[in-house]
């Protein structure tokens, strides 16, 4: 997503803005949820612990049930589900755009030669996502949803985030990252950001991963315990998300030259730096000329 930024964009302000808005949204949502749970407990004449639930049941069962008993329930219901739709659309826009931009950055020649337009790439990505999501609307869809949600949104994301932090902080280097920030914002990163990059974030990711490993148990949903094959399927989904890390490492090692030590040093060596808009424009022009010549040669043959 950062590819949309101008090179001199003040990334520090953007980072702080996103973090503060995200935290404020979480606090607002938590206040609304716990207020609703308290209201449900008051109506039922019981403790909050008796009405607490999580996951999709909280959004689609508990909260709508509570709202239906409030004054002006139609208005509150409309506003609540409008909020849910906005959150869902916003999340899908961001995730879809990340996949689309990744495809266009990693295979620009293929996209320009065969797909031509970005809209075609978006359409293909959305269609694939739609097809893979069809099983979740069947009668047993909730079990598929819980399985995929646990092994992708919790396990897979935690592992990938930990590797990202290690790669940025200890392979690319915090000093280089700070220099990149200076190139964009005009000032080096403060000691607070350096501490977060090098210590706080890696420790937090490691703590979350260890906590998950120590508390791991057979997955269940209400009274249903998932069978062994479902557990294997879930871990397979997780591996699909993280297997590209070692595959990319092996691929880079194979492309490098020299013995194992030289190959390893070469793959761990950062690039020369960010490319300017003019350099990217020249690359795009050269690539379009190359594709045009290739098409002309094919038509002649």
Buried (B, 14 or more C-beta within 10 A) or exposed (E): EEEEEEEEEBBBEBEEEEEEEEEEEEEEEEEEBEEBBEBBBEEEEEEEEEBBEEBEEBBEEBBBEBBEEBEEBEEBBEEBBEEEEEEEEEEEEEEBBEBBBEBBEEBBEEBBBEBEEEEEBBEBBBEEEEEEEEEBEEEEEBBBBBBBBBBBEEBBBBBBBBBEBBEBBEEBBBEBBBEBBEEBBEEEBEEEBBEBBBEEBBEBBBEBBEEEEEEEEEBEBEEEEBEEEBBEBBEEBBEEBBEEEEEEEEEBEEEBEEEEEEBBEBBEEEEEEEEEEEEEEEEEEEBBEEBEEEEEEEEEE
